[in-house]
Amino acid sequence: MSKTAVKIQPLGDRVLVKAVEEDEQIRGGIYIPDSAKEKPQEAEIVALGTGAKNDKGEALPFNVKLGDKVIVSKYGGTEVKFDGETYTLLREDDILAIVG
């Protein structure tokens, strides 16, 4: 889990994630440039929103927590750049699984 506080507060059922980058840049002896890499699908939860509400206005709990490693939808979310870091802001529904 990241020890630095993120200054972005998601709203509603949205979560802020930071992609877990692949360590390997060479596959089979061929260098893969950043522009040709696929968007990473594994990410770490760095901030949670205020939560979705039910019909009575009561907050519903999140299924994930800060620091969880997750698999996110390949095309879900909005990329956000802040303080030189790149994050993805997405709905909890765009999280497919918790890793580990």
N, CA, C and O atoms as a GROMACS GRO file, in nm:
protein
  400
    1MET      N    1   0.083  -0.118   0.000
    1MET     CA    2   0.000   0.000   0.000
    1MET      C    3   0.087   0.124   0.000
    1MET      O    4   0.190   0.129   0.068
    2SER      N    5   0.047   0.221  -0.075
    2SER     CA    6   0.122   0.345  -0.085
    2SER      C    7   0.117   0.421   0.046
    2SER      O    8   0.010   0.434   0.106
    3LYS      N    9   0.230   0.471   0.092
    3LYS     CA   10   0.237   0.543   0.219
    3LYS      C   11   0.208   0.691   0.203
    3LYS      O   12   0.185   0.760   0.303
    4THR      N   13   0.211   0.742   0.080
    4THR     CA   14   0.184   0.883   0.058
    4THR      C   15   0.035   0.905   0.039
    4THR      O   16  -0.032   0.824  -0.024
    5ALA      N   17  -0.016   1.014   0.094
    5ALA     CA   18  -0.157   1.045   0.082
    5ALA      C   19  -0.185   1.100  -0.058
    5ALA      O   20  -0.115   1.188  -0.106
    6VAL      N   21  -0.288   1.046  -0.121
    6VAL     CA   22  -0.328   1.093  -0.252
    6VAL      C   23  -0.424   1.210  -0.230
    6VAL      O   24  -0.514   1.201  -0.147
    7LYS      N   25  -0.406   1.317  -0.305
    7LYS     CA   26  -0.487   1.437  -0.287
    7LYS      C   27  -0.608   1.439  -0.379
    7LYS      O   28  -0.661   1.545  -0.410
    8ILE      N   29  -0.651   1.322  -0.423
    8ILE     CA   30  -0.771   1.310  -0.507
    8ILE      C   31  -0.872   1.229  -0.428
    8ILE      O   32  -0.842   1.117  -0.385
    9GLN      N   33  -0.992   1.282  -0.408
    9GLN     CA   34  -1.098   1.212  -0.335
    9GLN      C   35  -1.210   1.174  -0.433
    9GLN      O   36  -1.285   1.261  -0.477
   10PRO      N   37  -1.221   1.046  -0.468
   10PRO     CA   38  -1.330   1.004  -0.557
   10PRO      C   39  -1.465   1.026  -0.490
   10PRO      O   40  -1.475   1.031  -0.367
   11LEU      N   41  -1.569   1.040  -0.570
   11LEU     CA   42  -1.705   1.058  -0.519
   11LEU      C   43  -1.789   0.936  -0.552
   11LEU      O   44  -1.759   0.863  -0.647
   12GLY      N   45  -1.893   0.915  -0.476
   12GLY     CA   46  -1.986   0.804  -0.502
   12GLY      C   47  -1.918   0.670  -0.493
   12GLY      O   48  -1.835   0.646  -0.405
   13ASP      N   49  -1.954   0.581  -0.586
   13ASP     CA   50  -1.899   0.444  -0.585
   13ASP      C   51  -1.772   0.432  -0.667
   13ASP      O   52  -1.739   0.324  -0.715
   14ARG      N   53  -1.701   0.543  -0.683
   14ARG     CA   54  -1.577   0.542  -0.762
   14ARG      C   55  -1.456   0.512  -0.673
   14ARG      O   56  -1.455   0.542  -0.554
   15VAL      N   57  -1.356   0.452  -0.736
   15VAL     CA   58  -1.229   0.424  -0.668
   15VAL      C   59  -1.115   0.477  -0.754
   15VAL      O   60  -1.128   0.488  -0.876
   16LEU      N   61  -1.005   0.510  -0.691
   16LEU     CA   62  -0.886   0.556  -0.760
   16LEU      C   63  -0.782   0.446  -0.750
   16LEU      O   64  -0.752   0.399  -0.640
   17VAL      N   65  -0.728   0.406  -0.863
   17VAL     CA   66  -0.629   0.299  -0.865
   17VAL      C   67  -0.503   0.346  -0.935
   17VAL      O   68  -0.506   0.436  -1.019
   18LYS      N   69  -0.392   0.284  -0.898
   18LYS     CA   70  -0.263   0.309  -0.964
   18LYS      C   71  -0.222   0.178  -1.026
   18LYS      O   72  -0.217   0.075  -0.959
   19ALA      N   73  -0.192   0.181  -1.155
   19ALA     CA   74  -0.155   0.060  -1.228
   19ALA      C   75  -0.028  -0.002  -1.172
   19ALA      O   76   0.065   0.069  -1.135
   20VAL      N   77  -0.027  -0.133  -1.165
   20VAL     CA   78   0.093  -0.207  -1.128
   20VAL      C   79   0.166  -0.235  -1.258
   20VAL      O   80   0.119  -0.314  -1.340
   21GLU      N   81   0.280  -0.170  -1.277
   21GLU     CA   82   0.355  -0.181  -1.402
   21GLU      C   83   0.427  -0.314  -1.413
   21GLU      O   84   0.472  -0.371  -1.314
   22GLU      N   85   0.435  -0.364  -1.536
   22GLU     CA   86   0.512  -0.485  -1.561
   22GLU      C   87   0.661  -0.452  -1.552
   22GLU      O   88   0.704  -0.347  -1.598
   23ASP      N   89   0.737  -0.541  -1.492
   23ASP     CA   90   0.881  -0.521  -1.480
   23ASP      C   91   0.952  -0.550  -1.611
   23ASP      O   92   1.057  -0.492  -1.641
   24GLU      N   93   0.896  -0.640  -1.689
   24GLU     CA   94   0.964  -0.687  -1.809
   24GLU      C   95   0.932  -0.598  -1.929
   24GLU      O   96   0.815  -0.577  -1.963
   25GLN      N   97   1.036  -0.546  -1.993
   25GLN     CA   98   1.016  -0.464  -2.113
   25GLN      C   99   1.062  -0.536  -2.238
   25GLN      O  100   1.039  -0.488  -2.350
   26ILE      N  101   1.126  -0.650  -2.221
   26ILE     CA  102   1.173  -0.726  -2.336
   26ILE      C  103   1.108  -0.863  -2.330
   26ILE      O  104   1.117  -0.933  -2.229
   27ARG      N  105   1.042  -0.901  -2.439
   27ARG     CA  106   0.976  -1.032  -2.446
   27ARG      C  107   1.033  -1.107  -2.565
   27ARG      O  108   1.026  -1.060  -2.678
   28GLY      N  109   1.088  -1.221  -2.538
   28GLY     CA  110   1.142  -1.303  -2.647
   28GLY      C  111   1.253  -1.233  -2.722
   28GLY      O  112   1.271  -1.257  -2.841
   29GLY      N  113   1.329  -1.146  -2.652
   29GLY     CA  114   1.439  -1.076  -2.716
   29GLY      C  115   1.397  -0.953  -2.793
   29GLY      O  116   1.480  -0.888  -2.856
   30ILE      N  117   1.268  -0.919  -2.791
   30ILE     CA  118   1.218  -0.803  -2.863
   30ILE      C  119   1.175  -0.697  -2.762
   30ILE      O  120   1.097  -0.725  -2.671
   31TYR      N  121   1.225  -0.574  -2.780
   31TYR     CA  122   1.188  -0.464  -2.692
   31TYR      C  123   1.048  -0.415  -2.731
   31TYR      O  124   1.021  -0.390  -2.848
   32ILE      N  125   0.961  -0.401  -2.632
   32ILE     CA  126   0.826  -0.352  -2.655
   32ILE      C  127   0.820  -0.204  -2.614
   32ILE      O  128   0.830  -0.175  -2.495
   33PRO      N  129   0.805  -0.110  -2.708
   33PRO     CA  130   0.798   0.031  -2.671
   33PRO      C  131   0.671   0.061  -2.592
   33PRO      O  132   0.571  -0.009  -2.606
   34ASP      N  133   0.675   0.166  -2.508
   34ASP     CA  134   0.561   0.202  -2.425
   34ASP      C  135   0.434   0.223  -2.507
   34ASP      O  136   0.324   0.189  -2.462
   35SER      N  137   0.448   0.279  -2.627
   35SER     CA  138   0.331   0.308  -2.709
   35SER      C  139   0.261   0.181  -2.757
   35SER      O  140   0.143   0.185  -2.792
   36ALA      N  141   0.331   0.068  -2.758
   36ALA     CA  142   0.274  -0.057  -2.806
   36ALA      C  143   0.224  -0.146  -2.694
   36ALA      O  144   0.160  -0.249  -2.720
   37LYS      N  145   0.252  -0.109  -2.569
   37LYS     CA  146   0.209  -0.191  -2.456
   37LYS      C  147   0.060  -0.177  -2.434
   37LYS      O  148   0.001  -0.071  -2.458
   38GLU      N  149   0.000  -0.285  -2.389
   38GLU     CA  150  -0.140  -0.279  -2.352
   38GLU      C  151  -0.155  -0.209  -2.219
   38GLU      O  152  -0.062  -0.207  -2.138
   39LYS      N  153  -0.271  -0.152  -2.197
   39LYS     CA  154  -0.301  -0.088  -2.069
   39LYS      C  155  -0.298  -0.195  -1.960
   39LYS      O  156  -0.362  -0.299  -1.976
   40PRO      N  157  -0.226  -0.172  -1.852
   40PRO     CA  158  -0.220  -0.273  -1.746
   40PRO      C  159  -0.358  -0.298  -1.687
   40PRO      O  160  -0.438  -0.206  -1.671
   41GLN      N  161  -0.385  -0.424  -1.654
   41GLN     CA  162  -0.514  -0.458  -1.595
   41GLN      C  163  -0.504  -0.480  -1.445
   41GLN      O  164  -0.606  -0.487  -1.376
   42GLU      N  165  -0.381  -0.492  -1.392
   42GLU     CA  166  -0.365  -0.509  -1.248
   42GLU      C  167  -0.333  -0.373  -1.188
   42GLU      O  168  -0.250  -0.299  -1.240
   43ALA      N  169  -0.401  -0.342  -1.077
   43ALA     CA  170  -0.384  -0.211  -1.014
   43ALA      C  171  -0.398  -0.223  -0.863
   43ALA      O  172  -0.442  -0.325  -0.811
   44GLU      N  173  -0.358  -0.116  -0.794
   44GLU     CA  174  -0.370  -0.109  -0.649
   44GLU      C  175  -0.468   0.002  -0.613
   44GLU      O  176  -0.462   0.111  -0.670
   45ILE      N  177  -0.558  -0.027  -0.520
   45ILE     CA  178  -0.655   0.074  -0.475
   45ILE      C  179  -0.581   0.177  -0.389
   45ILE      O  180  -0.518   0.141  -0.290
   46VAL      N  181  -0.588   0.306  -0.427
   46VAL     CA  182  -0.521   0.411  -0.351
   46VAL      C  183  -0.618   0.508  -0.285
   46VAL      O  184  -0.578   0.581  -0.194
   47ALA      N  185  -0.745   0.509  -0.327
   47ALA     CA  186  -0.846   0.593  -0.263
   47ALA      C  187  -0.984   0.539  -0.294
   47ALA      O  188  -1.009   0.489  -0.404
   48LEU      N  189  -1.074   0.551  -0.197
   48LEU     CA  190  -1.213   0.508  -0.214
   48LEU      C  191  -1.304   0.629  -0.213
   48LEU      O  192  -1.274   0.729  -0.147
   49GLY      N  193  -1.415   0.620  -0.285
   49GLY     CA  194  -1.512   0.728  -0.289
   49GLY      C  195  -1.595   0.734  -0.162
   49GLY      O  196  -1.564   0.670  -0.062
   50THR      N  197  -1.701   0.809  -0.169
   50THR     CA  198  -1.790   0.827  -0.054
   50THR      C  199  -1.889   0.712  -0.042
   50THR      O  200  -1.956   0.700   0.060
   51GLY      N  201  -1.900   0.629  -0.145
   51GLY     CA  202  -1.986   0.512  -0.142
   51GLY      C  203  -2.118   0.533  -0.215
   51GLY      O  204  -2.173   0.643  -0.218
   52ALA      N  205  -2.167   0.425  -0.273
   52ALA     CA  206  -2.298   0.428  -0.338
   52ALA      C  207  -2.405   0.433  -0.230
   52ALA      O  208  -2.380   0.398  -0.114
   53LYS      N  209  -2.524   0.476  -0.268
   53LYS     CA  210  -2.635   0.484  -0.173
   53LYS      C  211  -2.749   0.394  -0.220
   53LYS      O  212  -2.772   0.379  -0.340
   54ASN      N  213  -2.821   0.336  -0.124
   54ASN     CA  214  -2.938   0.255  -0.160
   54ASN      C  215  -3.060   0.346  -0.171
   54ASN      O  216  -3.047   0.468  -0.163
   55ASP      N  217  -3.178   0.288  -0.190
   55ASP     CA  218  -3.301   0.365  -0.208
   55ASP      C  219  -3.337   0.451  -0.087
   55ASP      O  220  -3.407   0.551  -0.101
   56LYS      N  221  -3.289   0.411   0.030
   56LYS     CA  222  -3.317   0.486   0.153
   56LYS      C  223  -3.212   0.592   0.182
   56LYS      O  224  -3.221   0.664   0.282
   57GLY      N  225  -3.112   0.603   0.095
   57GLY     CA  226  -3.006   0.701   0.115
   57GLY      C  227  -2.894   0.654   0.205
   57GLY      O  228  -2.806   0.733   0.242
   58GLU      N  229  -2.894   0.527   0.242
   58GLU     CA  230  -2.790   0.470   0.327
   58GLU      C  231  -2.670   0.430   0.242
   58GLU      O  232  -2.686   0.376   0.132
   59ALA      N  233  -2.550   0.457   0.293
   59ALA     CA  234  -2.427   0.423   0.221
   59ALA      C  235  -2.408   0.272   0.217
   59ALA      O  236  -2.426   0.203   0.317
   60LEU      N  237  -2.370   0.222   0.100
   60LEU     CA  238  -2.340   0.080   0.083
   60LEU      C  239  -2.189   0.061   0.097
   60LEU      O  240  -2.112   0.143   0.047
   61PRO      N  241  -2.146  -0.046   0.164
   61PRO     CA  242  -2.001  -0.066   0.182
   61PRO      C  243  -1.934  -0.109   0.051
   61PRO      O  244  -1.996  -0.170  -0.036
   62PHE      N  245  -1.806  -0.075   0.040
   62PHE     CA  246  -1.726  -0.118  -0.075
   62PHE      C  247  -1.686  -0.264  -0.057
   62PHE      O  248  -1.674  -0.312   0.056
   63ASN      N  249  -1.667  -0.335  -0.168
   63ASN     CA  250  -1.618  -0.473  -0.165
   63ASN      C  251  -1.466  -0.478  -0.163
   63ASN      O  252  -1.407  -0.584  -0.142
   64VAL      N  253  -1.401  -0.363  -0.183
   64VAL     CA  254  -1.255  -0.354  -0.184
   64VAL      C  255  -1.212  -0.257  -0.075
   64VAL      O  256  -1.293  -0.180  -0.023
   65LYS      N  257  -1.082  -0.261  -0.040
   65LYS     CA  258  -1.030  -0.168   0.059
   65LYS      C  259  -0.898  -0.110   0.010
   65LYS      O  260  -0.840  -0.160  -0.086
   66LEU      N  261  -0.850  -0.006   0.075
   66LEU     CA  262  -0.724   0.055   0.038
   66LEU      C  263  -0.612  -0.048   0.038
   66LEU      O  264  -0.603  -0.130   0.130
   67GLY      N  265  -0.528  -0.044  -0.063
   67GLY     CA  266  -0.415  -0.136  -0.071
   67GLY      C  267  -0.443  -0.265  -0.143
   67GLY      O  268  -0.350  -0.338  -0.177
   68ASP      N  269  -0.571  -0.297  -0.169
   68ASP     CA  270  -0.603  -0.421  -0.242
   68ASP      C  271  -0.544  -0.416  -0.382
   68ASP      O  272  -0.545  -0.312  -0.448
   69LYS      N  273  -0.492  -0.530  -0.427
   69LYS     CA  274  -0.449  -0.547  -0.565
   69LYS      C  275  -0.569  -0.603  -0.640
   69LYS      O  276  -0.629  -0.701  -0.596
   70VAL      N  277  -0.605  -0.541  -0.752
   70VAL     CA  278  -0.726  -0.580  -0.824
   70VAL      C  279  -0.699  -0.593  -0.973
   70VAL      O  280  -0.600  -0.542  -1.025
   71ILE      N  281  -0.790  -0.662  -1.040
   71ILE     CA  282  -0.792  -0.669  -1.186
   71ILE      C  283  -0.906  -0.578  -1.230
   71ILE      O  284  -1.020  -0.593  -1.186
   72VAL      N  285  -0.873  -0.483  -1.318
   72VAL     CA  286  -0.975  -0.387  -1.362
   72VAL      C  287  -1.011  -0.411  -1.509
   72VAL      O  288  -0.933  -0.470  -1.584
   73SER      N  289  -1.127  -0.366  -1.546
   73SER     CA  290  -1.173  -0.376  -1.684
   73SER      C  291  -1.074  -0.306  -1.776
   73SER      O  292  -1.028  -0.196  -1.745
   74LYS      N  293  -1.043  -0.368  -1.886
   74LYS     CA  294  -0.940  -0.316  -1.977
   74LYS      C  295  -0.971  -0.176  -2.027
   74LYS      O  296  -0.880  -0.094  -2.040
   75TYR      N  297  -1.096  -0.148  -2.056
   75TYR     CA  298  -1.132  -0.018  -2.114
   75TYR      C  299  -1.213   0.068  -2.017
   75TYR      O  300  -1.270   0.170  -2.057
   76GLY      N  301  -1.218   0.029  -1.890
   76GLY     CA  302  -1.296   0.104  -1.793
   76GLY      C  303  -1.217   0.219  -1.732
   76GLY      O  304  -1.094   0.217  -1.730
   77GLY      N  305  -1.288   0.317  -1.684
   77GLY     CA  306  -1.226   0.424  -1.609
   77GLY      C  307  -1.174   0.540  -1.691
   77GLY      O  308  -1.176   0.538  -1.814
   78THR      N  309  -1.128   0.641  -1.619
   78THR     CA  310  -1.072   0.762  -1.678
   78THR      C  311  -0.932   0.781  -1.624
   78THR      O  312  -0.911   0.781  -1.503
   79GLU      N  313  -0.836   0.798  -1.714
   79GLU     CA  314  -0.697   0.820  -1.673
   79GLU      C  315  -0.682   0.963  -1.622
   79GLU      O  316  -0.728   1.058  -1.685
   80VAL      N  317  -0.616   0.976  -1.505
   80VAL     CA  318  -0.596   1.105  -1.441
   80VAL      C  319  -0.448   1.121  -1.409
   80VAL      O  320  -0.388   1.031  -1.351
   81LYS      N  321  -0.389   1.233  -1.446
   81LYS     CA  322  -0.249   1.260  -1.412
   81LYS      C  323  -0.247   1.367  -1.305
   81LYS      O  324  -0.310   1.472  -1.319
   82PHE      N  325  -0.174   1.340  -1.195
   82PHE     CA  326  -0.168   1.432  -1.082
   82PHE      C  327  -0.032   1.419  -1.015
   82PHE      O  328   0.011   1.308  -0.983
   83ASP      N  329   0.036   1.530  -0.995
   83ASP     CA  330   0.169   1.532  -0.932
   83ASP      C  331   0.267   1.436  -0.999
   83ASP      O  332   0.347   1.371  -0.932
   84GLY      N  333   0.262   1.429  -1.131
   84GLY     CA  334   0.356   1.345  -1.206
   84GLY      C  335   0.323   1.197  -1.204
   84GLY      O  336   0.398   1.118  -1.262
   85GLU      N  337   0.215   1.157  -1.141
   85GLU     CA  338   0.173   1.017  -1.135
   85GLU      C  339   0.048   0.998  -1.220
   85GLU      O  340  -0.031   1.091  -1.236
   86THR      N  341   0.030   0.879  -1.273
   86THR     CA  342  -0.089   0.848  -1.352
   86THR      C  343  -0.176   0.751  -1.273
   86THR      O  344  -0.130   0.646  -1.227
   87TYR      N  345  -0.303   0.786  -1.259
   87TYR     CA  346  -0.401   0.705  -1.188
   87TYR      C  347  -0.518   0.678  -1.281
   87TYR      O  348  -0.530   0.740  -1.386
   88THR      N  349  -0.604   0.585  -1.242
   88THR     CA  350  -0.728   0.561  -1.314
   88THR      C  351  -0.843   0.573  -1.215
   88THR      O  352  -0.841   0.513  -1.108
   89LEU      N  353  -0.942   0.652  -1.252
   89LEU     CA  354  -1.061   0.673  -1.171
   89LEU      C  355  -1.172   0.591  -1.235
   89LEU      O  356  -1.207   0.613  -1.351
   90LEU      N  357  -1.229   0.495  -1.160
   90LEU     CA  358  -1.330   0.408  -1.217
   90LEU      C  359  -1.436   0.371  -1.115
   90LEU      O  360  -1.416   0.389  -0.995
   91ARG      N  361  -1.546   0.320  -1.164
   91ARG     CA  362  -1.654   0.274  -1.075
   91ARG      C  363  -1.615   0.139  -1.017
   91ARG      O  364  -1.539   0.063  -1.078
   92GLU      N  365  -1.667   0.110  -0.899
   92GLU     CA  366  -1.637  -0.018  -0.837
   92GLU      C  367  -1.681  -0.134  -0.928
   92GLU      O  368  -1.620  -0.241  -0.925
   93ASP      N  369  -1.784  -0.114  -1.008
   93ASP     CA  370  -1.832  -0.218  -1.102
   93ASP      C  371  -1.727  -0.254  -1.207
   93ASP      O  372  -1.734  -0.362  -1.265
   94ASP      N  373  -1.630  -0.164  -1.233
   94ASP     CA  374  -1.526  -0.191  -1.332
   94ASP      C  375  -1.413  -0.275  -1.273
   94ASP      O  376  -1.320  -0.312  -1.345
   95ILE      N  377  -1.420  -0.307  -1.145
   95ILE     CA  378  -1.321  -0.397  -1.082
   95ILE      C  379  -1.373  -0.538  -1.099
   95ILE      O  380  -1.483  -0.571  -1.055
   96LEU      N  381  -1.291  -0.623  -1.163
   96LEU     CA  382  -1.334  -0.758  -1.195
   96LEU      C  383  -1.301  -0.859  -1.087
   96LEU      O  384  -1.376  -0.955  -1.066
   97ALA      N  385  -1.188  -0.839  -1.016
   97ALA     CA  386  -1.145  -0.936  -0.916
   97ALA      C  387  -1.043  -0.874  -0.822
   97ALA      O  388  -0.977  -0.776  -0.856
   98ILE      N  389  -1.032  -0.932  -0.704
   98ILE     CA  390  -0.927  -0.896  -0.609
   98ILE      C  391  -0.819  -1.004  -0.620
   98ILE      O  392  -0.849  -1.123  -0.616
   99VAL      N  393  -0.693  -0.962  -0.634
   99VAL     CA  394  -0.581  -1.054  -0.650
   99VAL      C  395  -0.525  -1.089  -0.511
   99VAL      O  396  -0.502  -1.001  -0.429
  100GLY      N  397  -0.504  -1.217  -0.487
  100GLY     CA  398  -0.442  -1.261  -0.364
  100GLY      C  399  -0.540  -1.276  -0.256
  100GLY      O  400  -0.504  -1.312  -0.144
   0.00000   0.00000   0.00000
